[in-house]
Structure formats: C-alpha cells, structure tokens
Amino acid sequence: MANPTDAVSAAHVGWLHIWRLSERARLSSIPATLTDDAMLSRRYFQEAVALDPTDARYLGFLAGATLAEGNIHQDERLTRRGYFMMQDAIKAWPEFNLFTAGYVMSTQPVESERFKQALQWQWQNLDVCVGETVDRRSADYAKYMTLETREGKKRCVLEFADRAAQFEGFFLNMGDMLVKAGTGRRRAKFTAMPNCRRPTRNGSTAKSSRTASAMRRTMWPPSMRPSARRIAETNRSWSPPPLPACPATGNEGRHLSLD
C-alpha cells in the first residue's frame, strides 16, 4: 500500500490470490467466495503488467487468471482473450511460461485437446531449457544437470542449487499429468528425476537436499497422502467446463483492455 506503483508488490498480491485459488482442493469445504480470488488475481496482475510490461512472468500469470475467470463465468470472450494472452507470454519467455500454460491447462479433461496441448507444452518446456529434444521414452534429464545457470531466461529452470523445490515441483506436476494421461511408468521416472546428482557452488556434485518422495511427504500428511492411482481417478472424474475453440480474432496482442 505504501507504493501502489510498484509492479513487484502488485504481482505479490496477485500471487497470493492465485495460490489460494490453486490450493482449494485442500479445503474441507470450498466457499463460493473463493471465486473472488480469480478476479482479484487478474486485477493485480493486470496492474503488474501495466507497471512493468518487460517481465513476461506477470503476463503469464495474468493469462492464467484470465482463463480461470473466463471458466468460472463461462465467458467465451474472456477465455479466448486469456488463451491468446498465454500464447504471447510463451513467446516472450518460453522457459517460464510453457510451464505456467501447461499447469493451468492440466485440469482439463484428459481426453480434451486442451489437456493434450498442456502435456505437450511441458515436454516443450524441457526441450527449450536444454536446447534439444529430451528423450520421450527414457526421460533422462540427469545428463543435463551440468547446464546449471543463474543468468538469463534459463535461470528459472536451470538454477538447481537454489531452486531445488521449484525444479522438483515441475517433475511432480508433470508426473501427475502423465498418470492422468495413462503413462504411469514414465511418471515414476519423472518423480525420481530430482534425485539425480546436481552441481554445487564449488563445482562438486551432491544429491538434492529434498527428494521427490520427501517433498511429497511434506506436501501431504500421512492421513491425506493420495496414491498415484487415486490422483489419476480424481483427475479423470473431475472436469471443469471445457475451453471454447480459439480461432484467430486479430486482437491477440491487446493484453490490458480487459474491461
């Protein structure tokens, strides 16, 4: 409140609202007012993009919040706008926003084209981060651990030492998507991937301090921890309203005229 023209502050408020919305499955009872978080998140990310249009992360989250609000109100026009906005965000920073896009679309029905595209975006995210096509069968990502960097756009995914939780979280989410798609064996490879050895600051190698299994134990208490089968069954049975078709309209670049 002390600095209403600060893009980072606006984005932080937006992240708080979108995090609450994304964690709704943990609530014993989901209040109807939770939908307000989608609108508030969009409002604050819209402000962040206006204050700092150079940070494509804000644009990706604005697109996600716009898609969420469009789904809630079954507003085809708003949903299309969010979809095209996400395409622009991917072009601006693919290493970051391919995951944002894939995560947002991962809740779509497994047989839908949107979910298939979301899974493809996750694979593309891996590809653009390492500069080549990752083997779709072996899912061998361990050999790329030496590419760690703290500079440039690839830092969001190749800064293993300081961002272990984010790195492992990517593979956990993609692994759950593979279970949902019916490729459980490949999911086992993905959730084990963060256990591979990573470079440290002094040039030596060490195992990640937080393995995928440890992270899952942290996220879920024993009484609530779901099995891979339960996750797949839940994801298959719950289907939000499908996204409408998104033909080109010529208005794809108009990010801020949302009202």
C-alpha positions in Angstrom: 0.0 0.0 0.0 3.0 2.3 0.7 4.0 2.1 -3.0 1.0 1.4 -5.3 3.1 2.0 -8.4 5.5 -0.9 -7.6 5.0 -3.8 -10.0 6.5 -6.4 -7.7 4.1 -5.5 -4.9 1.2 -5.8 -7.2 2.4 -9.1 -8.5 2.9 -10.5 -5.0 -0.8 -9.7 -4.1 -1.8 -11.4 -7.4 0.3 -14.5 -6.5 -1.4 -14.7 -3.0 -4.8 -14.8 -4.6 -3.9 -17.3 -7.3 -2.2 -19.5 -4.8 -5.3 -19.6 -2.6 -7.3 -20.5 -5.7 -4.9 -23.3 -6.8 -4.9 -24.8 -3.3 -8.7 -25.0 -3.0 -8.6 -28.9 -3.2 -7.0 -28.9 0.3 -10.0 -27.2 1.9 -12.6 -29.4 3.6 -15.3 -27.0 2.4 -14.8 -24.7 -0.6 -16.6 -21.4 -0.1 -18.4 -19.8 -3.0 -16.4 -16.6 -2.3 -13.2 -18.4 -3.4 -14.1 -17.3 -7.0 -13.3 -13.8 -5.9 -9.6 -14.7 -5.8 -9.6 -15.3 -9.6 -10.9 -11.8 -10.2 -8.6 -10.2 -7.7 -5.6 -12.0 -9.1 -6.4 -10.9 -12.6 -6.8 -7.3 -11.3 -3.4 -7.2 -9.6 -1.6 -9.0 -12.4 -3.1 -6.6 -14.9 -1.7 -3.8 -12.8 1.7 -5.5 -12.6 1.8 -5.9 -16.4 0.9 -2.2 -16.8 3.6 -1.1 -14.4 6.3 -3.4 -15.8 5.5 -4.9 -19.3 9.0 -6.2 -19.6 8.5 -9.0 -17.1 6.8 -11.8 -19.0 6.1 -13.8 -15.8 3.4 -11.3 -14.9 1.8 -11.7 -18.4 1.8 -15.5 -18.0 0.0 -15.2 -14.6 -2.4 -12.6 -15.9 -3.3 -15.0 -18.7 -3.8 -17.8 -16.2 -6.0 -15.7 -14.0 -8.0 -14.5 -17.1 -8.6 -18.1 -18.2 -9.7 -19.0 -14.6 -12.2 -16.2 -14.5 -13.4 -17.0 -18.0 -14.1 -20.6 -17.0 -15.9 -19.5 -13.8 -18.3 -17.2 -15.6 -18.3 -19.4 -18.8 -17.4 -16.2 -20.6 -16.1 -17.3 -24.0 -14.8 -13.9 -25.0 -12.7 -13.6 -21.8 -11.5 -17.2 -22.1 -10.3 -16.6 -25.7 -8.5 -13.4 -24.6 -6.7 -15.3 -21.8 -5.7 -18.1 -24.3 -4.2 -15.7 -26.8 -2.5 -13.8 -23.9 -0.9 -17.0 -22.8 0.4 -17.6 -26.3 2.1 -14.2 -26.2 3.5 -14.9 -22.8 5.0 -18.2 -24.1 6.6 -16.4 -26.9 8.1 -13.8 -24.6 9.6 -16.2 -22.1 9.1 -19.9 -23.1 11.3 -21.3 -20.4 9.0 -19.9 -17.7 5.6 -19.6 -19.3 5.4 -23.0 -21.0 5.1 -24.4 -17.5 2.6 -21.8 -16.5 0.5 -22.6 -19.5 0.7 -26.4 -19.0 -0.1 -26.2 -15.3 -3.2 -24.0 -16.0 -4.5 -26.4 -18.7 -3.6 -29.6 -16.7 -7.1 -29.6 -15.0 -8.8 -30.0 -18.3 -10.5 -33.4 -19.1 -7.8 -36.0 -20.0 -9.4 -36.7 -23.4 -9.6 -33.0 -24.3 -7.4 -31.3 -26.8 -6.5 -28.7 -24.2 -5.0 -31.3 -21.9 -3.1 -32.9 -24.7 -1.7 -29.5 -25.5 -0.8 -28.9 -21.9 1.2 -32.1 -21.7 3.0 -31.2 -25.0 3.8 -27.8 -23.5 5.5 -29.5 -20.5 7.7 -31.5 -22.9 8.5 -28.4 -24.9 9.4 -26.7 -21.6 12.1 -29.3 -21.0 13.3 -29.0 -24.6 13.8 -25.2 -24.6 15.6 -25.3 -21.3 18.3 -27.7 -22.5 18.4 -26.7 -26.2 17.5 -30.1 -27.6 14.7 -32.6 -27.7 14.5 -34.6 -24.4 14.0 -38.4 -25.0 10.3 -39.0 -24.5 10.8 -42.7 -23.6 13.7 -42.7 -21.2 13.0 -39.2 -19.8 16.7 -39.0 -19.0 17.2 -35.5 -17.6 20.1 -36.3 -15.3 22.7 -35.7 -18.0 21.6 -32.0 -18.3 22.3 -31.2 -14.6 25.7 -29.7 -15.6 23.9 -26.9 -17.5 23.0 -25.1 -14.3 23.0 -21.3 -14.7 22.0 -18.3 -12.6 21.8 -15.9 -15.5 19.4 -15.2 -18.4 16.0 -16.6 -19.0 17.0 -20.2 -18.4 17.8 -19.5 -14.8 14.2 -20.2 -13.8 14.6 -23.9 -14.5 18.4 -24.5 -14.5 19.3 -23.0 -11.2 19.3 -26.3 -9.4 21.2 -25.4 -6.2 18.9 -22.5 -5.1 15.7 -23.6 -6.7 15.5 -27.3 -5.9 11.9 -27.1 -4.7 10.8 -25.5 -8.0 12.8 -28.0 -10.1 11.3 -30.9 -8.2 7.9 -29.4 -8.3 7.9 -29.3 -12.1 8.6 -33.0 -12.3 6.0 -33.9 -9.6 3.3 -31.9 -11.6 4.3 -33.4 -14.9 4.5 -36.9 -13.4 0.9 -36.5 -12.2 -0.1 -35.3 -15.7 1.5 -38.5 -17.1 -0.5 -40.6 -14.6 -3.7 -38.8 -15.7 -2.8 -39.5 -19.4 -2.3 -43.2 -18.6 1.5 -43.3 -18.8 2.3 -44.2 -15.1 5.6 -45.9 -15.7 7.0 -42.7 -17.3 5.7 -40.8 -14.3 7.8 -43.0 -12.0 10.9 -41.9 -13.9 9.9 -38.2 -13.7 9.3 -38.2 -9.9 12.6 -39.9 -9.4 14.5 -37.4 -11.6 15.1 -34.7 -9.0 17.1 -37.3 -7.0 19.9 -37.2 -9.6 23.2 -35.6 -8.7 23.5 -31.8 -9.3 26.4 -29.4 -9.3 27.1 -27.3 -6.3 28.6 -23.9 -6.0 32.1 -25.2 -5.5 31.9 -27.4 -8.6 31.5 -30.7 -6.9 28.3 -32.8 -7.1 25.7 -33.6 -4.4 22.3 -35.1 -4.2 19.4 -32.7 -4.0 18.6 -31.9 -0.4 14.9 -32.6 -1.0 14.0 -35.7 -2.9 10.7 -36.0 -4.7 9.4 -38.5 -2.1 10.4 -36.2 0.8 8.7 -33.3 -1.0 5.5 -35.4 -1.4 5.6 -36.3 2.3 5.9 -32.6 3.2 3.0 -31.7 0.9 0.7 -34.4 2.2 0.3 -35.6 5.8 0.0 -39.5 6.0 -3.7 -39.5 6.5 -4.3 -37.4 3.4 -1.5 -38.6 1.1 -3.1 -39.8 -2.2 -1.8 -42.7 -4.2 -0.9 -42.3 -7.9 -4.0 -44.3 -8.8 -6.2 -42.1 -6.6 -4.7 -38.9 -8.2 -5.4 -40.4 -11.7 -9.0 -41.4 -10.8 -9.7 -38.0 -9.2 -8.3 -36.1 -12.2 -10.3 -38.2 -14.7 -13.6 -37.8 -12.8 -13.4 -34.0 -12.2 -13.7 -31.9 -15.4 -14.1 -28.2 -15.4 -16.0 -26.5 -18.2 -14.0 -27.2 -21.4 -12.3 -24.3 -23.1 -14.0 -23.0 -26.2 -12.4 -23.1 -29.6 -9.9 -20.3 -30.1 -9.8 -19.2 -33.7 -7.7 -16.1 -34.6 -9.5 -12.9 -33.9 -6.8 -10.3 -34.6 -7.0 -9.0 -31.1 -4.4 -11.3 -29.6 -2.0 -8.6 -28.5 -4.4 -6.4 -26.6 -3.5 -7.5 -23.2 -4.7 -4.7 -21.0 -8.1 -3.8 -22.4 -9.9 -6.5 -20.3 -12.8 -4.5 -19.0 
